[in-house]
Amino acid sequence: MSQPKSPLRRDGFTFKQFFVAHDRCAMKVGTDGILLGAWAPVARVKRILDIGTGSGLLALMLAQRTADDVCIDAVELDPQAAQQAMENCQASPWRVRITLHTADIQSWAQQQTQRYELIVSNPPYYPQGVECATPERQQARYTTTLDHSALLHAAAQCITEEGFFCVVLPESEGAAFTQKALDMGWHQRLRTDIAETDSRLPHRVLLAFSPRAGERFSDRLTIRGPDQRYSDAYCGLTQAFYFFM
């Protein structure tokens, strides 16, 4: 597949097979989303749901990683972000496979009859704190409009019995989120702790839950080696997306 013609565009982020404009989105393309999009398990998946798609990053990454018959629904509450996500998806090679929905996931989930084998979310994770520059950024950053219990409940309404619900969170929030999930009947299946280097404590955690109990797997990934270059593990996970790998 040919690479984008404009790798130096300044209004977004250029990947090997697609471009993500994010100038109208409260939360920009970042390492958290890239890690989640590259990490989430896609084996035998036919339907994917992206909750709070923002710029459409996760939907696009998962479209690249899956077969042509996999359908992706992306839900976003903020109208400006949803419009930009739609434009990003329409400009991608997978425009026919991704459907954008401008909606509140809590009400949207109640109307769905089909179920998803994979649900992903890079969710709001902080309680209300210092006021953000815009209401859109506050909505994307804080759990005031979608707290973690509501997110877990919405995912439970939409997932198949053997499906996976995957999130990325600050390490400090991971334990509380996991306990909420367990209390609601979810089972933790995968966990990857993310540290900037081997000498630092993990600052992010990737988590995968399922309605069905099964084998649990945990590991740790460091982003950079002692020389400050990207580690082999990080390159192996993300090299299908970054231009410079």
FIKOLZA-1660 file (N, C-alpha, C; in steps of 0.1 Angstrom, whole numbers, plus 5000, padded with zeros to 4 digits):
% residues 245
   i   px   py   pz ch aa at
   1 5008 4988 5000  A  M  N
   1 5000 5000 5000  A  M CA
   1 5009 5012 5000  A  M  C
   2 5005 5022 4992  A  S  N
   2 5014 5034 4991  A  S CA
   2 5013 5043 5004  A  S  C
   3 5023 5050 5007  A  Q  N
   3 5023 5058 5018  A  Q CA
   3 5017 5072 5015  A  Q  C
   4 5012 5079 5026  A  P  N
   4 5006 5092 5024  A  P CA
   4 5016 5101 5017  A  P  C
   5 5011 5111 5009  A  K  N
   5 5020 5120 5001  A  K CA
   5 5025 5131 5009  A  K  C
   6 5019 5134 5021  A  S  N
   6 5023 5146 5028  A  S CA
   6 5028 5143 5042  A  S  C
   7 5039 5137 5044  A  P  N
   7 5044 5132 5057  A  P CA
   7 5047 5143 5067  A  P  C
   8 5048 5156 5062  A  L  N
   8 5052 5167 5070  A  L CA
   8 5040 5176 5074  A  L  C
   9 5028 5172 5072  A  R  N
   9 5016 5180 5076  A  R CA
   9 5017 5184 5091  A  R  C
  10 5013 5196 5094  A  R  N
  10 5015 5201 5108  A  R CA
  10 5002 5200 5116  A  R  C
  11 4991 5197 5109  A  D  N
  11 4978 5198 5117  A  D CA
  11 4974 5184 5122  A  D  C
  12 4983 5175 5123  A  G  N
  12 4980 5162 5128  A  G CA
  12 4992 5153 5128  A  G  C
  13 4990 5140 5127  A  F  N
  13 5001 5130 5128  A  F CA
  13 5000 5120 5116  A  F  C
  14 5011 5119 5109  A  T  N
  14 5012 5110 5098  A  T CA
  14 5017 5097 5101  A  T  C
  15 5010 5086 5099  A  F  N
  15 5014 5072 5101  A  F CA
  15 5018 5066 5087  A  F  C
  16 5022 5054 5087  A  K  N
  16 5027 5048 5075  A  K CA
  16 5015 5047 5064  A  K  C
  17 5003 5044 5069  A  Q  N
  17 4992 5041 5060  A  Q CA
  17 4981 5050 5061  A  Q  C
  18 4981 5060 5070  A  F  N
  18 4970 5069 5072  A  F CA
  18 4975 5082 5079  A  F  C
  19 4967 5092 5078  A  F  N
  19 4969 5105 5085  A  F CA
  19 4958 5108 5094  A  F  C
  20 4961 5113 5106  A  V  N
  20 4951 5117 5116  A  V CA
  20 4952 5132 5119  A  V  C
  21 4943 5140 5113  A  A  N
  21 4942 5154 5117  A  A CA
  21 4935 5155 5131  A  A  C
  22 4940 5163 5140  A  H  N
  22 4935 5164 5153  A  H CA
  22 4934 5178 5158  A  H  C
  23 4934 5188 5149  A  D  N
  23 4934 5202 5153  A  D CA
  23 4920 5206 5159  A  D  C
  24 4910 5199 5156  A  R  N
  24 4897 5202 5162  A  R CA
  24 4893 5192 5173  A  R  C
  25 4902 5185 5178  A  C  N
  25 4899 5175 5188  A  C CA
  25 4906 5180 5201  A  C  C
  26 4899 5178 5212  A  A  N
  26 4904 5182 5225  A  A CA
  26 4917 5175 5229  A  A  C
  27 4917 5162 5227  A  M  N
  27 4929 5154 5230  A  M CA
  27 4936 5150 5217  A  M  C
  28 4949 5152 5217  A  K  N
  28 4956 5150 5205  A  K CA
  28 4961 5135 5204  A  K  C
  29 4966 5132 5192  A  V  N
  29 4973 5119 5191  A  V CA
  29 4985 5118 5201  A  V  C
  30 4986 5107 5208  A  G  N
  30 4996 5106 5218  A  G CA
  30 5000 5091 5219  A  G  C
  31 5010 5089 5228  A  T  N
  31 5016 5075 5230  A  T CA
  31 5005 5066 5236  A  T  C
  32 4997 5071 5245  A  D  N
  32 4987 5063 5251  A  D CA
  32 4978 5056 5241  A  D  C
  33 4972 5064 5231  A  G  N
  33 4964 5058 5221  A  G CA
  33 4971 5049 5212  A  G  C
  34 4983 5052 5208  A  I  N
  34 4991 5044 5199  A  I CA
  34 4994 5031 5205  A  I  C
  35 4998 5031 5218  A  L  N
  35 5000 5018 5225  A  L CA
  35 4988 5009 5225  A  L  C
  36 4976 5015 5229  A  L  N
  36 4964 5007 5229  A  L CA
  36 4960 5002 5216  A  L  C
  37 4961 5010 5205  A  G  N
  37 4957 5006 5192  A  G CA
  37 4966 4994 5187  A  G  C
  38 4979 4995 5191  A  A  N
  38 4988 4984 5186  A  A CA
  38 4987 4972 5195  A  A  C
  39 4983 4973 5207  A  W  N
  39 4983 4962 5217  A  W CA
  39 4970 4954 5218  A  W  C
  40 4959 4960 5216  A  A  N
  40 4946 4953 5217  A  A CA
  40 4945 4940 5209  A  A  C
  41 4941 4929 5214  A  P  N
  41 4941 4916 5207  A  P CA
  41 4930 4916 5196  A  P  C
  42 4933 4912 5184  A  V  N
  42 4924 4913 5173  A  V CA
  42 4921 4899 5167  A  V  C
  43 4927 4888 5172  A  A  N
  43 4925 4875 5166  A  A CA
  43 4910 4871 5167  A  A  C
  44 4905 4867 5155  A  R  N
  44 4891 4862 5154  A  R CA
  44 4880 4873 5156  A  R  C
  45 4884 4885 5155  A  V  N
  45 4875 4896 5157  A  V CA
  45 4868 4900 5144  A  V  C
  46 4855 4902 5145  A  K  N
  46 4847 4906 5133  A  K CA
  46 4840 4919 5135  A  K  C
  47 4838 4923 5147  A  R  N
  47 4831 4936 5150  A  R CA
  47 4839 4943 5161  A  R  C
  48 4842 4956 5160  A  I  N
  48 4850 4964 5169  A  I CA
  48 4842 4976 5173  A  I  C
  49 4842 4980 5186  A  L  N
  49 4836 4992 5190  A  L CA
  49 4847 5001 5197  A  L  C
  50 4848 5014 5192  A  D  N
  50 4857 5023 5198  A  D CA
  50 4849 5034 5206  A  D  C
  51 4850 5034 5219  A  I  N
  51 4842 5043 5227  A  I CA
  51 4850 5056 5230  A  I  C
  52 4845 5067 5226  A  G  N
  52 4852 5080 5227  A  G CA
  52 4863 5081 5217  A  G  C
  53 4860 5079 5204  A  T  N
  53 4870 5078 5194  A  T CA
  53 4879 5090 5192  A  T  C
  54 4874 5102 5196  A  G  N
  54 4882 5114 5195  A  G CA
  54 4885 5117 5180  A  G  C
  55 4898 5116 5176  A  S  N
  55 4902 5119 5162  A  S CA
  55 4900 5107 5153  A  S  C
  56 4896 5095 5159  A  G  N
  56 4895 5083 5151  A  G CA
  56 4907 5074 5151  A  G  C
  57 4917 5078 5159  A  L  N
  57 4930 5071 5159  A  L CA
  57 4929 5056 5161  A  L  C
  58 4922 5052 5172  A  L  N
  58 4921 5037 5175  A  L CA
  58 4913 5030 5164  A  L  C
  59 4902 5036 5159  A  A  N
  59 4895 5029 5149  A  A CA
  59 4904 5027 5136  A  A  C
  60 4912 5037 5133  A  L  N
  60 4920 5036 5121  A  L CA
  60 4932 5025 5124  A  L  C
  61 4938 5026 5135  A  M  N
  61 4948 5016 5138  A  M CA
  61 4943 5001 5138  A  M  C
  62 4931 5000 5143  A  L  N
  62 4925 4986 5143  A  L CA
  62 4920 4982 5130  A  L  C
  63 4916 4992 5122  A  A  N
  63 4912 4988 5108  A  A CA
  63 4925 4983 5100  A  A  C
  64 4936 4990 5102  A  Q  N
  64 4949 4986 5096  A  Q CA
  64 4953 4971 5100  A  Q  C
  65 4950 4968 5113  A  R  N
  65 4954 4955 5118  A  R CA
  65 4945 4943 5115  A  R  C
  66 4933 4946 5110  A  T  N
  66 4923 4936 5108  A  T CA
  66 4919 4934 5093  A  T  C
  67 4912 4923 5091  A  A  N
  67 4909 4919 5077  A  A CA
  67 4898 4928 5071  A  A  C
  68 4896 4927 5059  A  D  N
  68 4887 4936 5051  A  D CA
  68 4872 4933 5055  A  D  C
  69 4869 4922 5062  A  D  N
  69 4855 4919 5066  A  D CA
  69 4852 4924 5080  A  D  C
  70 4861 4930 5087  A  V  N
  70 4859 4935 5100  A  V CA
  70 4853 4948 5100  A  V  C
  71 4842 4950 5107  A  C  N
  71 4835 4963 5108  A  C CA
  71 4838 4970 5121  A  C  C
  72 4839 4983 5121  A  I  N
  72 4843 4991 5132  A  I CA
  72 4833 5002 5134  A  I  C
  73 4827 5003 5146  A  D  N
  73 4818 5014 5150  A  D CA
  73 4826 5023 5160  A  D  C
  74 4826 5036 5157  A  A  N
  74 4833 5045 5166  A  A CA
  74 4823 5056 5171  A  A  C
  75 4822 5057 5184  A  V  N
  75 4813 5066 5190  A  V CA
  75 4820 5078 5197  A  V  C
  76 4815 5090 5194  A  E  N
  76 4821 5102 5200  A  E CA
  76 4811 5112 5204  A  E  C
  77 4811 5117 5216  A  L  N
  77 4801 5127 5221  A  L CA
  77 4803 5141 5215  A  L  C
  78 4816 5145 5214  A  D  N
  78 4819 5159 5210  A  D CA
  78 4817 5160 5195  A  D  C
  79 4808 5169 5190  A  P  N
  79 4804 5170 5176  A  P CA
  79 4816 5173 5167  A  P  C
  80 4825 5183 5172  A  Q  N
  80 4837 5187 5164  A  Q CA
  80 4846 5175 5162  A  Q  C
  81 4849 5168 5173  A  A  N
  81 4858 5157 5172  A  A CA
  81 4852 5146 5163  A  A  C
  82 4839 5143 5165  A  A  N
  82 4833 5133 5156  A  A CA
  82 4834 5137 5142  A  A  C
  83 4832 5149 5138  A  Q  N
  83 4833 5153 5124  A  Q CA
  83 4847 5152 5119  A  Q  C
  84 4857 5155 5127  A  Q  N
  84 4871 5153 5123  A  Q CA
  84 4874 5138 5122  A  Q  C
  85 4869 5130 5131  A  A  N
  85 4872 5116 5130  A  A CA
  85 4866 5110 5117  A  A  C
  86 4854 5115 5114  A  M  N
  86 4847 5110 5102  A  M CA
  86 4856 5114 5089  A  M  C
  87 4861 5126 5089  A  E  N
  87 4869 5131 5078  A  E CA
  87 4882 5122 5077  A  E  C
  88 4888 5120 5089  A  N  N
  88 4900 5111 5089  A  N CA
  88 4898 5097 5084  A  N  C
  89 4886 5092 5088  A  C  N
  89 4883 5078 5083  A  C CA
  89 4880 5078 5068  A  C  C
  90 4873 5088 5064  A  Q  N
  90 4869 5089 5050  A  Q CA
  90 4881 5090 5041  A  Q  C
  91 4892 5097 5046  A  A  N
  91 4904 5099 5038  A  A CA
  91 4913 5086 5039  A  A  C
  92 4910 5076 5047  A  S  N
  92 4918 5065 5049  A  S CA
  92 4915 5054 5039  A  S  C
  93 4923 5043 5038  A  P  N
  93 4920 5032 5030  A  P CA
  93 4908 5023 5035  A  P  C
  94 4903 5026 5047  A  W  N
  94 4893 5017 5053  A  W CA
  94 4879 5025 5055  A  W  C
  95 4877 5034 5046  A  R  N
  95 4865 5043 5048  A  R CA
  95 4852 5034 5048  A  R  C
  96 4851 5023 5041  A  V  N
  96 4839 5016 5040  A  V CA
  96 4837 5007 5053  A  V  C
  97 4847 5005 5061  A  R  N
  97 4846 4996 5072  A  R CA
  97 4844 5003 5085  A  R  C
  98 4846 5017 5086  A  I  N
  98 4844 5024 5098  A  I CA
  98 4832 5033 5098  A  I  C
  99 4823 5032 5108  A  T  N
  99 4811 5040 5109  A  T CA
  99 4812 5049 5121  A  T  C
 100 4811 5062 5119  A  L  N
 100 4811 5072 5131  A  L CA
 100 4797 5074 5136  A  L  C
 101 4796 5075 5149  A  H  N
 101 4783 5078 5155  A  H CA
 101 4786 5090 5165  A  H  C
 102 4779 5101 5163  A  T  N
 102 4779 5112 5173  A  T CA
 102 4769 5110 5183  A  T  C
 103 4773 5105 5195  A  A  N
 103 4763 5101 5205  A  A CA
 103 4770 5099 5218  A  A  C
 104 4761 5099 5228  A  D  N
 104 4765 5095 5242  A  D CA
 104 4765 5080 5243  A  D  C
 105 4776 5074 5246  A  I  N
 105 4778 5060 5246  A  I CA
 105 4768 5053 5255  A  I  C
 106 4764 5060 5266  A  Q  N
 106 4755 5053 5275  A  Q CA
 106 4741 5051 5269  A  Q  C
 107 4736 5061 5262  A  S  N
 107 4723 5059 5255  A  S CA
 107 4724 5051 5243  A  S  C
 108 4735 5053 5235  A  W  N
 108 4738 5046 5223  A  W CA
 108 4738 5031 5226  A  W  C
 109 4745 5027 5236  A  A  N
 109 4747 5013 5239  A  A CA
 109 4733 5006 5242  A  A  C
 110 4724 5013 5248  A  Q  N
 110 4711 5007 5251  A  Q CA
 110 4703 5004 5239  A  Q  C
 111 4706 5010 5227  A  Q  N
 111 4699 5008 5215  A  Q CA
 111 4704 4997 5206  A  Q  C
 112 4716 4991 5210  A  Q  N
 112 4723 4982 5201  A  Q CA
 112 4718 4968 5204  A  Q  C
 113 4717 4960 5193  A  T  N
 113 4713 4946 5194  A  T CA
 113 4725 4937 5190  A  T  C
 114 4734 4942 5182  A  Q  N
 114 4746 4934 5179  A  Q CA
 114 4757 4935 5189  A  Q  C
 115 4765 4925 5190  A  R  N
 115 4776 4926 5200  A  R CA
 115 4790 4926 5194  A  R  C
 116 4800 4930 5201  A  Y  N
 116 4813 4932 5196  A  Y CA
 116 4823 4923 5203  A  Y  C
 117 4832 4917 5195  A  E  N
 117 4843 4909 5200  A  E CA
 117 4854 4917 5207  A  E  C
 118 4855 4929 5203  A  L  N
 118 4866 4938 5208  A  L CA
 118 4860 4952 5210  A  L  C
 119 4861 4957 5222  A  I  N
 119 4858 4971 5225  A  I CA
 119 4870 4978 5231  A  I  C
 120 4873 4990 5226  A  V  N
 120 4885 4997 5231  A  V CA
 120 4881 5011 5235  A  V  C
 121 4888 5017 5245  A  S  N
 121 4886 5030 5249  A  S CA
 121 4898 5036 5255  A  S  C
 122 4902 5048 5251  A  N  N
 122 4912 5056 5258  A  N CA
 122 4904 5067 5266  A  N  C
 123 4899 5063 5278  A  P  N
 123 4889 5070 5284  A  P CA
 123 4893 5082 5292  A  P  C
 124 4884 5091 5296  A  P  N
 124 4887 5101 5306  A  P CA
 124 4891 5094 5319  A  P  C
 125 4901 5100 5326  A  Y  N
 125 4905 5092 5337  A  Y CA
 125 4907 5100 5350  A  Y  C
 126 4906 5113 5350  A  Y  N
 126 4908 5121 5362  A  Y CA
 126 4895 5126 5367  A  Y  C
 127 4893 5126 5381  A  P  N
 127 4882 5133 5386  A  P CA
 127 4883 5148 5384  A  P  C
 128 4872 5155 5386  A  Q  N
 128 4872 5169 5383  A  Q CA
 128 4884 5176 5390  A  Q  C
 129 4892 5184 5383  A  G  N
 129 4903 5190 5390  A  G CA
 129 4905 5205 5384  A  G  C
 130 4917 5208 5381  A  V  N
 130 4919 5222 5376  A  V CA
 130 4911 5224 5363  A  V  C
 131 4905 5235 5362  A  E  N
 131 4896 5238 5350  A  E CA
 131 4905 5238 5337  A  E  C
 132 4900 5231 5327  A  C  N
 132 4907 5231 5314  A  C CA
 132 4904 5243 5306  A  C  C
 133 4912 5245 5295  A  A  N
 133 4911 5257 5287  A  A CA
 133 4897 5257 5279  A  A  C
 134 4892 5245 5276  A  T  N
 134 4879 5245 5269  A  T CA
 134 4871 5234 5275  A  T  C
 135 4857 5235 5273  A  P  N
 135 4848 5225 5278  A  P CA
 135 4851 5212 5271  A  P  C
 136 4855 5212 5258  A  E  N
 136 4857 5199 5251  A  E CA
 136 4869 5192 5257  A  E  C
 137 4880 5199 5261  A  R  N
 137 4891 5192 5267  A  R CA
 137 4888 5187 5281  A  R  C
 138 4880 5195 5288  A  Q  N
 138 4875 5190 5302  A  Q CA
 138 4867 5177 5300  A  Q  C
 139 4858 5177 5290  A  Q  N
 139 4850 5165 5288  A  Q CA
 139 4859 5153 5285  A  Q  C
 140 4870 5155 5277  A  A  N
 140 4878 5144 5273  A  A CA
 140 4887 5139 5284  A  A  C
 141 4891 5149 5293  A  R  N
 141 4901 5146 5303  A  R CA
 141 4895 5141 5316  A  R  C
 142 4883 5146 5320  A  Y  N
 142 4878 5143 5333  A  Y CA
 142 4866 5133 5332  A  Y  C
 143 4863 5126 5343  A  T  N
 143 4853 5116 5343  A  T CA
 143 4839 5121 5346  A  T  C
 144 4837 5134 5345  A  T  N
 144 4824 5140 5349  A  T CA
 144 4813 5136 5339  A  T  C
 145 4816 5134 5326  A  T  N
 145 4805 5130 5317  A  T CA
 145 4805 5115 5314  A  T  C
 146 4816 5108 5318  A  L  N
 146 4816 5094 5316  A  L CA
 146 4825 5088 5327  A  L  C
 147 4819 5085 5338  A  D  N
 147 4828 5079 5349  A  D CA
 147 4831 5064 5345  A  D  C
 148 4840 5058 5352  A  H  N
 148 4845 5045 5349  A  H CA
 148 4834 5034 5351  A  H  C
 149 4825 5036 5361  A  S  N
 149 4814 5026 5363  A  S CA
 149 4805 5027 5351  A  S  C
 150 4802 5039 5346  A  A  N
 150 4793 5040 5334  A  A CA
 150 4799 5034 5322  A  A  C
 151 4812 5037 5320  A  L  N
 151 4820 5031 5309  A  L CA
 151 4819 5016 5309  A  L  C
 152 4822 5010 5320  A  L  N
 152 4822 4995 5322  A  L CA
 152 4808 4990 5319  A  L  C
 153 4798 4997 5324  A  H  N
 153 4784 4992 5321  A  H CA
 153 4781 4993 5307  A  H  C
 154 4784 5004 5300  A  A  N
 154 4782 5005 5286  A  A CA
 154 4789 4994 5278  A  A  C
 155 4801 4991 5281  A  A  N
 155 4809 4980 5274  A  A CA
 155 4802 4967 5277  A  A  C
 156 4797 4965 5289  A  A  N
 156 4791 4952 5292  A  A CA
 156 4778 4950 5284  A  A  C
 157 4771 4961 5280  A  Q  N
 157 4759 4959 5272  A  Q CA
 157 4762 4956 5258  A  Q  C
 158 4775 4958 5253  A  C  N
 158 4778 4957 5239  A  C CA
 158 4787 4945 5236  A  C  C
 159 4793 4938 5246  A  I  N
 159 4804 4929 5243  A  I CA
 159 4798 4914 5242  A  I  C
 160 4805 4906 5234  A  T  N
 160 4802 4892 5233  A  T CA
 160 4807 4885 5246  A  T  C
 161 4802 4873 5248  A  E  N
 161 4806 4866 5260  A  E CA
 161 4821 4863 5261  A  E  C
 162 4827 4861 5250  A  E  N
 162 4842 4858 5250  A  E CA
 162 4850 4870 5245  A  E  C
 163 4844 4882 5244  A  G  N
 163 4850 4894 5239  A  G CA
 163 4860 4900 5249  A  G  C
 164 4868 4910 5244  A  F  N
 164 4877 4917 5252  A  F CA
 164 4874 4932 5252  A  F  C
 165 4874 4938 5264  A  F  N
 165 4873 4953 5266  A  F CA
 165 4886 4958 5270  A  F  C
 166 4893 4967 5262  A  C  N
 166 4906 4971 5265  A  C CA
 166 4907 4986 5267  A  C  C
 167 4915 4990 5277  A  V  N
 167 4916 5004 5280  A  V CA
 167 4931 5007 5283  A  V  C
 168 4935 5020 5282  A  V  N
 168 4948 5025 5287  A  V CA
 168 4945 5035 5297  A  V  C
 169 4952 5034 5308  A  L  N
 169 4950 5043 5320  A  L CA
 169 4964 5047 5326  A  L  C
 170 4964 5058 5334  A  P  N
 170 4975 5060 5342  A  P CA
 170 4977 5049 5352  A  P  C
 171 4989 5045 5355  A  E  N
 171 4991 5034 5365  A  E CA
 171 4984 5037 5378  A  E  C
 172 4983 5049 5382  A  S  N
 172 4977 5053 5395  A  S CA
 172 4962 5050 5395  A  S  C
 173 4956 5050 5383  A  E  N
 173 4942 5047 5382  A  E CA
 173 4938 5033 5379  A  E  C
 174 4948 5025 5375  A  G  N
 174 4946 5011 5371  A  G CA
 174 4940 5002 5381  A  G  C
 175 4944 5003 5394  A  A  N
 175 4939 4994 5404  A  A CA
 175 4924 4997 5407  A  A  C
 176 4921 5010 5408  A  A  N
 176 4907 5013 5411  A  A CA
 176 4898 5009 5399  A  A  C
 177 4902 5011 5387  A  F  N
 177 4894 5007 5376  A  F CA
 177 4892 4992 5376  A  F  C
 178 4903 4985 5378  A  T  N
 178 4903 4970 5378  A  T CA
 178 4893 4965 5389  A  T  C
 179 4893 4971 5401  A  Q  N
 179 4884 4967 5412  A  Q CA
 179 4870 4970 5408  A  Q  C
 180 4867 4981 5402  A  K  N
 180 4853 4984 5397  A  K CA
 180 4849 4973 5387  A  K  C
 181 4858 4969 5378  A  A  N
 181 4855 4959 5368  A  A CA
 181 4852 4946 5374  A  A  C
 182 4860 4942 5384  A  L  N
 182 4858 4929 5390  A  L CA
 182 4845 4929 5398  A  L  C
 183 4842 4940 5405  A  D  N
 183 4830 4941 5412  A  D CA
 183 4817 4940 5403  A  D  C
 184 4819 4944 5391  A  M  N
 184 4807 4943 5381  A  M CA
 184 4807 4930 5374  A  M  C
 185 4816 4920 5377  A  G  N
 185 4816 4907 5371  A  G CA
 185 4825 4905 5359  A  G  C
 186 4833 4915 5356  A  W  N
 186 4843 4914 5345  A  W CA
 186 4855 4905 5351  A  W  C
 187 4863 4899 5342  A  H  N
 187 4875 4892 5345  A  H CA
 187 4887 4898 5338  A  H  C
 188 4897 4901 5346  A  Q  N
 188 4909 4906 5340  A  Q CA
 188 4917 4895 5333  A  Q  C
 189 4920 4898 5320  A  R  N
 189 4927 4887 5312  A  R CA
 189 4941 4891 5308  A  R  C
 190 4943 4904 5305  A  L  N
 190 4956 4909 5301  A  L CA
 190 4960 4922 5308  A  L  C
 191 4973 4923 5311  A  R  N
 191 4978 4935 5317  A  R CA
 191 4992 4938 5312  A  R  C
 192 4995 4950 5307  A  T  N
 192 5009 4954 5304  A  T CA
 192 5012 4967 5311  A  T  C
 193 5022 4967 5320  A  D  N
 193 5026 4979 5326  A  D CA
 193 5036 4986 5317  A  D  C
 194 5034 4999 5315  A  I  N
 194 5043 5007 5306  A  I CA
 194 5052 5016 5314  A  I  C
 195 5065 5015 5312  A  A  N
 195 5074 5024 5319  A  A CA
 195 5082 5032 5308  A  A  C
 196 5086 5044 5311  A  E  N
 196 5094 5051 5301  A  E CA
 196 5108 5045 5299  A  E  C
 197 5114 5040 5310  A  T  N
 197 5127 5033 5309  A  T CA
 197 5127 5022 5320  A  T  C
 198 5137 5013 5319  A  D  N
 198 5138 5003 5329  A  D CA
 198 5140 5008 5343  A  D  C
 199 5146 5020 5344  A  S  N
 199 5149 5026 5358  A  S CA
 199 5137 5033 5364  A  S  C
 200 5126 5035 5356  A  R  N
 200 5115 5042 5361  A  R CA
 200 5103 5033 5364  A  R  C
 201 5095 5037 5373  A  L  N
 201 5083 5029 5376  A  L CA
 201 5073 5031 5365  A  L  C
 202 5064 5021 5363  A  P  N
 202 5054 5022 5352  A  P CA
 202 5045 5035 5355  A  P  C
 203 5041 5041 5344  A  H  N
 203 5033 5053 5344  A  H CA
 203 5020 5051 5337  A  H  C
 204 5019 5041 5329  A  R  N
 204 5006 5037 5322  A  R CA
 204 5004 5022 5323  A  R  C
 205 4991 5018 5322  A  V  N
 205 4988 5004 5322  A  V CA
 205 4978 5001 5311  A  V  C
 206 4980 4990 5303  A  L  N
 206 4971 4985 5293  A  L CA
 206 4963 4974 5300  A  L  C
 207 4950 4974 5299  A  L  N
 207 4942 4964 5306  A  L CA
 207 4932 4958 5296  A  L  C
 208 4930 4945 5297  A  A  N
 208 4920 4938 5289  A  A CA
 208 4911 4930 5298  A  A  C
 209 4898 4932 5297  A  F  N
 209 4888 4925 5306  A  F CA
 209 4879 4917 5296  A  F  C
 210 4873 4906 5302  A  S  N
 210 4863 4898 5295  A  S CA
 210 4852 4894 5304  A  S  C
 211 4840 4892 5298  A  P  N
 211 4829 4887 5307  A  P CA
 211 4832 4873 5311  A  P  C
 212 4840 4866 5304  A  R  N
 212 4843 4851 5307  A  R CA
 212 4857 4850 5314  A  R  C
 213 4858 4842 5324  A  A  N
 213 4870 4839 5331  A  A CA
 213 4879 4831 5321  A  A  C
 214 4892 4832 5323  A  G  N
 214 4902 4825 5315  A  G CA
 214 4916 4828 5320  A  G  C
 215 4926 4823 5312  A  E  N
 215 4940 4825 5315  A  E CA
 215 4943 4840 5316  A  E  C
 216 4951 4844 5326  A  R  N
 216 4956 4858 5328  A  R CA
 216 4970 4859 5324  A  R  C
 217 4973 4870 5318  A  F  N
 217 4987 4872 5313  A  F CA
 217 4991 4886 5317  A  F  C
 218 5003 4888 5323  A  S  N
 218 5008 4901 5326  A  S CA
 218 5022 4903 5322  A  S  C
 219 5026 4915 5317  A  D  N
 219 5040 4917 5314  A  D CA
 219 5043 4932 5316  A  D  C
 220 5055 4936 5312  A  R  N
 220 5059 4950 5313  A  R CA
 220 5066 4954 5300  A  R  C
 221 5064 4966 5296  A  L  N
 221 5071 4971 5284  A  L CA
 221 5077 4985 5287  A  L  C
 222 5089 4986 5283  A  T  N
 222 5096 4999 5284  A  T CA
 222 5097 5006 5271  A  T  C
 223 5094 5019 5271  A  I  N
 223 5094 5026 5258  A  I CA
 223 5108 5029 5252  A  I  C
 224 5117 5033 5261  A  R  N
 224 5131 5036 5257  A  R CA
 224 5141 5028 5264  A  R  C
 225 5152 5026 5257  A  G  N
 225 5163 5019 5263  A  G CA
 225 5173 5028 5270  A  G  C
 226 5184 5023 5275  A  P  N
 226 5194 5032 5282  A  P CA
 226 5199 5043 5273  A  P  C
 227 5200 5041 5260  A  D  N
 227 5205 5051 5251  A  D CA
 227 5194 5061 5247  A  D  C
 228 5182 5060 5253  A  Q  N
 228 5171 5069 5250  A  Q CA
 228 5164 5066 5236  A  Q  C
 229 5169 5056 5229  A  R  N
 229 5163 5052 5217  A  R CA
 229 5151 5043 5220  A  R  C
 230 5141 5042 5211  A  Y  N
 230 5130 5034 5214  A  Y CA
 230 5135 5019 5216  A  Y  C
 231 5129 5012 5226  A  S  N
 231 5133 4999 5229  A  S CA
 231 5128 4989 5218  A  S  C
 232 5135 4978 5217  A  D  N
 232 5131 4967 5208  A  D CA
 232 5116 4963 5209  A  D  C
 233 5112 4962 5222  A  A  N
 233 5098 4958 5224  A  A CA
 233 5088 4969 5219  A  A  C
 234 5091 4981 5222  A  Y  N
 234 5082 4992 5217  A  Y CA
 234 5082 4993 5202  A  Y  C
 235 5094 4991 5196  A  C  N
 235 5095 4991 5181  A  C CA
 235 5087 4979 5175  A  C  C
 236 5088 4968 5182  A  G  N
 236 5081 4956 5177  A  G CA
 236 5066 4957 5177  A  G  C
 237 5061 4965 5188  A  L  N
 237 5047 4967 5189  A  L CA
 237 5041 4977 5179  A  L  C
 238 5049 4987 5176  A  T  N
 238 5044 4999 5169  A  T CA
 238 5050 5001 5155  A  T  C
 239 5059 4993 5151  A  Q  N
 239 5066 4996 5138  A  Q CA
 239 5057 4995 5126  A  Q  C
 240 5045 4989 5126  A  A  N
 240 5036 4989 5115  A  A CA
 240 5030 5003 5113  A  A  C
 241 5032 5012 5123  A  F  N
 241 5025 5025 5122  A  F CA
 241 5035 5037 5120  A  F  C
 242 5046 5037 5128  A  Y  N
 242 5055 5048 5127  A  Y CA
 242 5063 5049 5115  A  Y  C
 243 5064 5061 5109  A  F  N
 243 5073 5062 5097  A  F CA
 243 5087 5059 5100  A  F  C
 244 5092 5063 5112  A  F  N
 244 5106 5063 5115  A  F CA
 244 5111 5049 5120  A  F  C
 245 5102 5039 5119  A  M  N
 245 5106 5025 5124  A  M CA
 245 5106 5016 5112  A  M  C
% end
